[in-house]
C-alpha cells in the first residue's frame, strides 16, 4: 500500500505518448503478488503500474 503526497507520475510506454500526472495525494493498493512461470525462466509479479493506470477496469478505484 502506498499513501503518497505531492508528487508526479511519469508514464511513457511510447515516446509519443509521454505524460506527467501531478497529484496532491495518491492512495495506491497493490494486488497480491502472484508468480507465473514463463518460457524464458522468468517470473511475473502482479501487474505493471502502467497497465493498471490505463485500464478502464480500475479507473473508478483511483483517487487523485
C-alpha positions as CSV (number, residue, x, y, z in Angstrom):
1,X,0.0,0.0,0.0
2,X,1.3,3.5,-0.9
3,X,-0.1,6.7,0.6
4,X,1.8,9.5,-1.2
5,X,1.5,13.2,-1.1
6,X,2.6,15.9,-3.5
7,X,4.2,14.1,-6.4
8,X,4.4,13.3,-10.1
9,X,3.8,10.1,-12.0
10,X,5.7,9.8,-15.3
11,X,4.1,7.5,-17.9
12,X,5.9,6.7,-21.1
13,X,5.1,3.4,-22.8
14,X,5.9,5.2,-26.1
15,X,7.9,8.3,-26.6
16,X,5.0,9.9,-28.5
17,X,2.6,9.4,-25.5
18,X,4.8,10.6,-22.6
19,X,2.6,12.1,-19.8
20,X,3.2,13.6,-16.4
21,X,0.4,13.5,-13.8
22,X,0.7,15.8,-10.8
23,X,-1.0,14.8,-7.6
24,X,-1.6,16.2,-4.2
25,X,-2.5,12.8,-2.6
26,X,-2.3,9.3,-4.0
27,X,-3.5,6.2,-2.2
28,X,-2.5,3.0,-4.1
29,X,-3.2,-0.5,-3.0
30,X,-1.2,-3.3,-4.7
31,X,-2.8,-6.5,-5.7
32,X,-1.4,-9.6,-4.1
33,X,1.8,-10.8,-5.9
34,X,1.5,-13.8,-7.9
35,X,4.2,-15.8,-9.7
36,X,3.7,-17.3,-13.1
37,X,6.2,-19.4,-14.9
38,X,7.4,-18.1,-18.2
39,X,9.1,-19.8,-21.0
40,X,12.2,-17.6,-20.6
41,X,12.8,-18.8,-17.0
42,X,11.3,-15.5,-15.6
43,X,8.5,-14.7,-13.3
44,X,5.8,-12.0,-13.4
45,X,4.8,-10.4,-10.2
46,X,1.4,-8.8,-10.3
47,X,0.7,-6.2,-13.0
48,X,2.8,-3.3,-14.2
49,X,1.7,0.1,-12.9
50,X,1.0,1.5,-16.4
51,X,-1.3,-1.5,-17.1
52,X,-3.4,-0.7,-14.0
53,X,-3.3,3.0,-14.5
54,X,-4.5,2.8,-18.1
55,X,-7.1,0.1,-17.5
56,X,-10.8,1.1,-17.6
57,X,-11.4,-1.7,-15.1
58,X,-9.5,0.1,-12.4
59,X,-10.4,3.7,-13.2
60,X,-13.2,4.0,-10.6
61,X,-10.8,2.9,-7.9
62,X,-8.2,5.7,-8.5
63,X,-8.4,8.9,-6.5
64,X,-6.1,11.9,-7.3
